[in-house]
C-alpha cells in the first residue's frame, strides 16, 4: 500500500480538483435553488422580487466560469485576473522546473521535469499572447 502511494502521489492533485469542482457545483446549485425559492416567496405575496435576486439567476452556473472568474458575457465575477501576472507565473514555473532538472536531479534523469518545463513554457507563451492582445486595459481608457 505504501508503495502504491509513493508511485501515484500525484493523483491527489486531480482528485482534489474533482472534489473542489463538485463542491463548487453543489454550492452553485444551492444558490440557484435558494434564489428560486425566494422568487417563489415574492410571487406568493404578489410582490416584485429585488433585482439582485434576479441577477443571481442570470449568472452562469458552470463550474469553469465560477472558478476562473469569467462569464459568457465577457465580464468578470469579482476576480481580478491579470494576463501579465499569469505570464509571470508560468515563466517562474518553467524556470523552476528547468532548474530542478539540471541542478537537483530530482526526476532521476528521466527528463520528466523538462517535459513539465516545456508545457509551462508553452503556457507562458500563450499567456504572453493573451496579455498582448487583451482589450481589458484599452476599453477602460475610452
VOGU-3710 file (C-alpha; in Angstrom, 3 decimals, decimal comma):
1> xxxxxxxxxx> 0,000/0,000/0,000  2,838/2,377/0,849  4,469/1,641/-2,494  1,212/2,421/-4,273  1,039/5,844/-2,606  4,704/6,521/-3,350  4,194/5,760/-7,028  0,908/7,612/-7,528  1,053/10,515/-5,027  0,464/12,982/-7,839
11> xxxxxxxxxx> -3,069/11,656/-8,328  -4,036/13,558/-5,187  -3,975/16,814/-7,177  -6,527/15,844/-9,855  -8,667/14,163/-7,206  -8,598/17,350/-5,122  -9,607/19,322/-8,200  -12,540/16,963/-8,828  -13,683/17,301/-5,214  -13,330/21,088/-5,399
21> xxxxxxxxxx> -15,256/21,266/-8,684  -18,003/19,050/-7,256  -18,295/21,198/-4,145  -18,410/24,356/-6,260  -21,119/22,818/-8,427  -23,122/21,862/-5,337  -22,857/25,391/-3,945  -23,922/26,862/-7,286  -26,933/24,536/-7,341  -27,874/25,546/-3,806
31> xxxxxxxxxx> -27,519/29,235/-4,678  -29,815/28,850/-7,701  -32,319/26,778/-5,706  -32,425/29,323/-2,867  -32,909/32,168/-5,354  -35,826/30,319/-6,969  -37,385/29,708/-3,552  -37,036/33,405/-2,761  -38,675/34,362/-6,064  -41,494/31,907/-5,312
41> xxxxxxxxxx> -41,924/33,579/-1,905  -42,216/37,016/-3,510  -44,623/35,651/-6,143  -46,864/34,175/-3,433  -47,003/37,587/-1,745  -47,700/39,302/-5,080  -44,555/41,434/-4,937  -41,769/42,027/-7,421  -38,507/40,350/-6,325  -35,433/42,589/-5,922
51> xxxxxxxxxx> -33,156/42,958/-8,941  -30,274/41,353/-7,049  -32,220/38,100/-6,742  -32,984/38,103/-10,457  -29,303/38,782/-11,208  -28,349/35,616/-9,345  -30,469/33,575/-11,747  -28,956/35,378/-14,737  -25,412/34,399/-13,844  -23,914/31,292/-15,458
61> xxxxxxxxxx> -23,849/28,309/-13,169  -20,960/26,486/-14,800  -18,049/25,462/-12,614  -15,396/26,724/-15,025  -16,901/30,200/-15,195  -17,100/30,411/-11,429  -13,583/29,122/-10,803  -11,844/31,242/-13,433  -13,824/34,401/-12,780  -15,242/34,792/-16,279
71> xxxxxxxxxx> -18,647/34,591/-17,783  -20,067/34,185/-21,236  -20,745/37,915/-21,443  -17,053/38,689/-21,091  -17,322/40,282/-17,671  -15,536/39,140/-14,568  -17,263/38,000/-11,409  -15,111/39,617/-8,764  -11,823/38,118/-9,846  -9,061/40,432/-10,985
81> xxxxxxxxxx> -7,177/38,105/-13,295  -4,303/39,863/-14,999  -2,772/38,184/-18,065  0,628/39,664/-17,201  0,631/38,011/-13,773  -0,310/34,704/-15,414  2,583/35,126/-17,828  4,957/35,796/-14,927  3,687/32,775/-13,024  4,298/30,396/-15,924
91> xxxxxxxxxx> 7,758/31,858/-16,621  8,749/31,295/-12,990  7,323/27,757/-13,010  9,152/26,960/-16,256  12,427/28,233/-14,814  11,854/26,321/-11,584  11,362/23,018/-13,354  14,373/23,588/-15,610  16,468/24,388/-12,541  15,134/21,394/-10,639
101> xxxxxxxxxx> 16,079/19,138/-13,551  19,587/20,455/-14,067  20,665/21,277/-10,512  18,906/18,761/-8,279  18,260/15,729/-10,469  15,021/15,120/-8,568  13,447/13,444/-11,579  16,128/10,770/-11,650  17,431/11,802/-15,049  14,216/10,788/-16,800
111> xxxxxxxxxx> 13,559/14,215/-18,267  10,096/14,424/-16,723  10,828/17,891/-15,336  11,928/19,050/-18,780  8,586/17,962/-20,207  6,776/19,885/-17,469  9,054/22,882/-18,113  8,208/22,697/-21,811  4,486/22,723/-21,031  4,933/25,643/-18,614
121> xxxxxxxxxx> 6,905/27,492/-21,282  4,120/26,918/-23,793  1,593/28,220/-21,269  3,814/31,266/-20,698  3,831/31,983/-24,432  0,046/31,573/-24,531  -0,292/33,975/-21,580  2,019/36,462/-23,269  -0,123/36,381/-26,410  -3,236/36,913/-24,269
131> xxxxxxxxxx> -1,582/39,802/-22,435  -0,522/41,481/-25,661  -3,904/41,087/-27,341  -6,065/41,772/-24,281  -8,532/44,611/-24,717  -9,246/44,980/-20,996  -6,933/47,941/-20,387  -7,812/49,646/-23,686  -11,556/49,529/-23,027  -11,223/51,359/-19,700
141> xx> -9,448/54,299/-21,307  -12,352/55,070/-23,699
//
